[in-house]
Amino acid sequence: MADDVRDEHTPSSSLELPNPNRVLTRTNWAALRHAYGPATDAPEMLGALLNADQSVRTRALDDVHGILHHQNTIYEATVPAARYMAAVLSDPRTLLPVDKARGSFPGCMRAELLTWIASVADGVRDAIAFDDYPPAVAMRGMRPLLFSAASTYVDDIDRHVSEAALAACIPLLDDARLVHHRAALVPSVREVLGTSELWQHRERAIDALDDWGEDSSGLEGQRNPFLFCDTDLSRDDFPWHPASSEGRHEEPPF
């Protein structure tokens, strides 16, 4: 395997964002796995996130959640996918909308990609033990890169993007190399995320401020703690369903 191919999915703490097209074309995806086997289809689904057709973009977003990060699992292919997500955040096409299912967070594709990064970052927080699980170790090594990309948008004029960026930054700041950034983000976490219309964001703000030893008084989380558990959402209301193509008709092997 050529060095430049291997490097596209080898963890790096460099803050230099990769060329997204190189991530797609020079990563040896066939050697990596996602929820349904070899990740040979990953370049197509990642590239489709920027498609001109809104229905194609929406399906691609469902796929990166349901295949590359199924049930919040970090797979081998999740690592270069995260590098790609970070690299395309600045692309103007991420300002395009996507279809929203019932219960979806609001916002354009950029907000959605930041939400995906937040989910990946949550999955590798320091409190989680991995026993040297390579994909998780690689993702932890990438946290400075992901923070560099996400933190660019914490003051975005689009409130949905700003909130998603803050939500992504919080779990990344577990990293010892990034802890010193917490103090600068406290006002935004409190004043933006802590006043969000989304209870999930308000609770994330409260938890972060408490964890960081900061004042969270006056912020309100979910008023009804049983609201989410008692939701009447049916299976058809959730945004992602496994594709019917070969190799994706069964649950992932874990």
C-alpha positions as CSV (number, residue, x, y, z in Angstrom):
1,M,0.0,0.0,0.0
2,A,1.4,3.4,-1.0
3,D,2.2,5.8,1.8
4,D,-0.1,8.5,0.6
5,V,-3.0,6.0,0.5
6,R,-2.3,4.7,4.0
7,D,-2.0,8.2,5.3
8,E,-5.5,9.1,4.3
9,H,-6.9,6.9,7.1
10,T,-4.0,7.0,9.5
11,P,-4.7,9.2,12.6
12,S,-3.0,12.5,12.7
13,S,-3.0,15.3,15.3
14,S,-2.1,17.8,12.6
15,L,-4.5,20.8,12.4
16,E,-4.1,21.0,8.7
17,L,-7.4,19.9,7.1
18,P,-6.9,17.4,4.3
19,N,-8.1,17.8,0.7
20,P,-11.5,16.2,0.8
21,N,-11.2,14.8,-2.7
22,R,-7.9,13.1,-1.7
23,V,-9.7,11.5,1.3
24,L,-12.3,10.1,-1.1
25,T,-9.9,8.9,-3.8
26,R,-6.7,8.0,-2.0
27,T,-8.1,6.2,1.0
28,N,-8.0,2.4,0.6
29,W,-11.7,2.0,1.5
30,A,-11.7,-1.7,0.6
31,A,-9.4,-2.4,3.5
32,L,-11.7,-0.6,6.0
33,R,-15.0,-1.8,7.3
34,H,-18.3,-0.1,8.3
35,A,-21.5,-1.5,9.7
36,Y,-22.1,-3.8,6.7
37,G,-18.7,-4.9,5.6
38,P,-16.0,-3.4,3.4
39,A,-16.4,0.3,3.0
40,T,-16.1,0.4,-0.8
41,D,-19.3,2.4,-1.0
42,A,-18.1,5.1,1.4
43,P,-16.7,7.5,-1.2
44,E,-20.0,7.5,-3.1
45,M,-22.1,8.2,0.0
46,L,-19.7,10.9,1.3
47,G,-19.5,12.6,-2.0
48,A,-23.3,12.6,-2.3
49,L,-23.5,14.8,0.8
50,L,-22.8,17.7,-1.6
51,N,-25.0,16.6,-4.4
52,A,-27.2,19.2,-6.1
53,D,-30.3,17.1,-5.6
54,Q,-31.8,17.5,-2.1
55,S,-33.2,14.0,-2.0
56,V,-29.7,12.6,-2.8
57,R,-28.1,14.7,-0.1
58,T,-30.7,13.6,2.4
59,R,-30.2,9.9,1.6
60,A,-26.4,10.3,1.9
61,L,-26.8,11.9,5.3
62,D,-29.0,9.0,6.4
63,D,-26.3,6.6,5.2
64,V,-23.4,8.2,6.9
65,H,-25.3,8.0,10.2
66,G,-26.7,4.5,9.6
67,I,-23.7,2.8,7.9
68,L,-20.5,4.7,8.8
69,H,-21.6,5.4,12.3
70,H,-24.4,2.9,12.9
71,Q,-25.8,3.0,16.5
72,N,-23.0,5.4,17.4
73,T,-20.3,2.8,16.7
74,I,-16.8,3.9,15.6
75,Y,-15.8,1.7,12.7
76,E,-12.5,1.7,10.7
77,A,-14.2,3.7,8.0
78,T,-15.6,6.2,10.5
79,V,-12.1,7.6,10.9
80,P,-11.4,8.8,7.3
81,A,-15.1,9.8,7.1
82,A,-14.6,12.2,10.0
83,R,-11.6,13.7,8.3
84,Y,-13.7,14.2,5.2
85,M,-16.6,15.8,7.2
86,A,-14.1,18.2,8.8
87,A,-12.6,19.1,5.4
88,V,-15.9,19.9,3.6
89,L,-17.4,22.0,6.4
90,S,-16.2,25.2,4.6
91,D,-17.7,24.1,1.2
92,P,-20.5,26.5,0.3
93,R,-22.6,23.5,-0.7
94,T,-22.9,22.6,2.9
95,L,-25.3,25.5,3.3
96,L,-27.9,23.7,1.2
97,P,-30.9,22.2,3.0
98,V,-31.8,18.6,3.6
99,D,-35.2,17.0,4.1
100,K,-36.2,16.7,7.8
101,A,-37.9,13.8,9.4
102,R,-40.1,14.1,12.4
103,G,-37.8,14.8,15.4
104,S,-34.8,15.8,13.3
105,F,-32.6,18.7,14.5
106,P,-33.1,21.9,12.3
107,G,-30.5,23.3,10.1
108,C,-28.7,23.0,6.8
109,M,-26.2,20.3,5.8
110,R,-23.4,22.1,7.6
111,A,-25.3,21.9,10.9
112,E,-26.0,18.2,10.1
113,L,-22.3,17.4,9.5
114,L,-21.4,19.2,12.8
115,T,-24.0,17.1,14.5
116,W,-22.4,13.9,13.1
117,I,-19.0,15.1,14.3
118,A,-20.5,15.7,17.7
119,S,-21.9,12.1,17.8
120,V,-18.5,10.7,16.8
121,A,-16.8,12.8,19.5
122,D,-19.2,11.7,22.1
123,G,-18.3,8.1,21.2
124,V,-14.6,8.6,22.1
125,R,-14.9,10.7,25.3
126,D,-12.2,10.0,27.9
127,A,-14.7,8.4,30.2
128,I,-15.2,5.5,27.7
129,A,-12.8,2.6,28.0
130,F,-11.8,1.0,24.6
131,D,-9.1,-1.5,25.5
132,D,-7.0,-0.1,22.6
133,Y,-9.8,-0.5,20.0
134,P,-7.9,0.9,17.0
135,P,-10.6,3.0,15.3
136,A,-11.5,4.7,18.6
137,V,-7.8,5.3,19.4
138,A,-7.4,6.8,15.9
139,M,-10.5,9.0,16.4
140,R,-9.1,10.3,19.7
141,G,-5.9,11.2,17.9
142,M,-7.9,13.2,15.5
143,R,-9.7,15.4,18.1
144,P,-7.5,18.5,17.6
145,L,-8.2,18.4,13.9
146,L,-12.0,18.0,14.4
147,F,-12.0,20.8,17.0
148,S,-10.1,23.1,14.6
149,A,-12.7,22.6,12.0
150,A,-15.8,22.7,14.2
151,S,-14.7,25.7,16.3
152,T,-14.7,27.9,13.2
153,Y,-18.5,27.9,13.4
154,V,-19.2,28.6,17.0
155,D,-20.0,32.2,16.3
156,D,-21.8,31.5,12.9
157,I,-24.6,33.9,12.0
158,D,-26.8,30.8,11.4
159,R,-28.0,29.9,14.9
160,H,-28.5,26.2,14.0
161,V,-24.9,26.0,12.7
162,S,-23.5,27.8,15.8
163,E,-25.3,25.5,18.2
164,A,-24.2,22.4,16.3
165,A,-20.6,23.6,16.3
166,L,-20.7,24.2,20.1
167,A,-22.3,20.8,20.6
168,A,-19.5,19.2,18.6
169,C,-16.7,21.1,20.4
170,I,-17.8,20.2,23.9
171,P,-16.9,16.4,23.8
172,L,-13.7,17.2,21.8
173,L,-12.5,19.3,24.7
174,D,-12.0,16.2,26.8
175,D,-8.7,16.0,25.0
176,A,-5.8,17.1,27.2
177,R,-4.4,19.0,24.2
178,L,-7.6,21.0,24.0
179,V,-8.7,21.6,27.6
180,H,-7.2,25.1,27.5
181,H,-9.9,26.1,25.0
182,R,-12.8,25.5,27.5
183,A,-12.6,29.0,29.1
184,A,-13.0,30.8,25.8
185,L,-16.1,28.8,24.9
186,V,-17.9,29.1,28.3
187,P,-19.8,32.3,27.3
188,S,-21.1,30.8,24.1
189,V,-21.9,27.5,25.7
190,R,-24.0,29.4,28.3
191,E,-25.5,32.1,26.2
192,V,-26.1,30.3,22.9
193,L,-26.3,26.6,23.6
194,G,-27.8,27.1,27.0
195,T,-30.7,29.1,25.6
196,S,-31.3,26.8,22.6
197,E,-34.9,25.8,21.6
198,L,-33.6,22.2,21.7
199,W,-33.6,20.6,25.1
200,Q,-30.8,18.3,24.0
201,H,-28.5,21.4,23.4
202,R,-29.6,23.0,26.7
203,E,-28.8,19.9,28.6
204,R,-25.5,19.5,26.9
205,A,-24.6,23.1,27.9
206,I,-25.6,22.4,31.5
207,D,-23.6,19.2,31.7
208,A,-20.5,20.8,30.1
209,L,-20.6,23.8,32.4
210,D,-21.0,21.5,35.4
211,D,-18.2,19.3,34.3
212,W,-15.9,22.2,33.7
213,G,-16.6,23.7,37.1
214,E,-18.5,26.7,35.7
215,D,-21.8,28.2,36.7
216,S,-24.9,26.6,35.0
217,S,-27.5,28.3,37.3
218,G,-30.5,29.7,35.5
219,L,-30.3,27.3,32.5
220,E,-33.2,24.9,32.0
221,G,-32.8,21.4,30.6
222,Q,-35.7,19.2,29.6
223,R,-38.7,20.2,31.7
224,N,-40.4,16.8,31.3
225,P,-37.7,14.1,31.8
226,F,-40.1,11.5,30.4
227,L,-40.9,13.4,27.2
228,F,-38.3,11.7,25.0
229,C,-39.0,8.2,26.5
230,D,-42.8,8.7,26.0
231,T,-42.5,9.9,22.5
232,D,-45.1,8.5,20.1
233,L,-42.6,8.3,17.2
234,S,-43.0,5.1,15.2
235,R,-40.2,3.2,13.5
236,D,-41.2,5.0,10.2
237,D,-40.5,8.4,11.8
238,F,-36.8,7.8,12.2
239,P,-34.7,9.2,9.4
240,W,-32.5,6.2,8.5
241,H,-33.5,2.8,7.3
242,P,-31.1,0.1,6.0
243,A,-30.9,-0.1,2.2
244,S,-32.2,-3.1,0.5
245,S,-29.0,-3.8,-1.4
246,E,-27.0,-6.9,-0.9
247,G,-25.2,-7.1,2.4
248,R,-27.4,-4.6,4.2
249,H,-30.5,-6.6,5.0
250,E,-29.3,-7.8,8.4
251,E,-28.3,-6.0,11.6
252,P,-24.6,-5.3,12.0
253,P,-22.6,-8.1,13.7
254,F,-22.3,-6.7,17.2
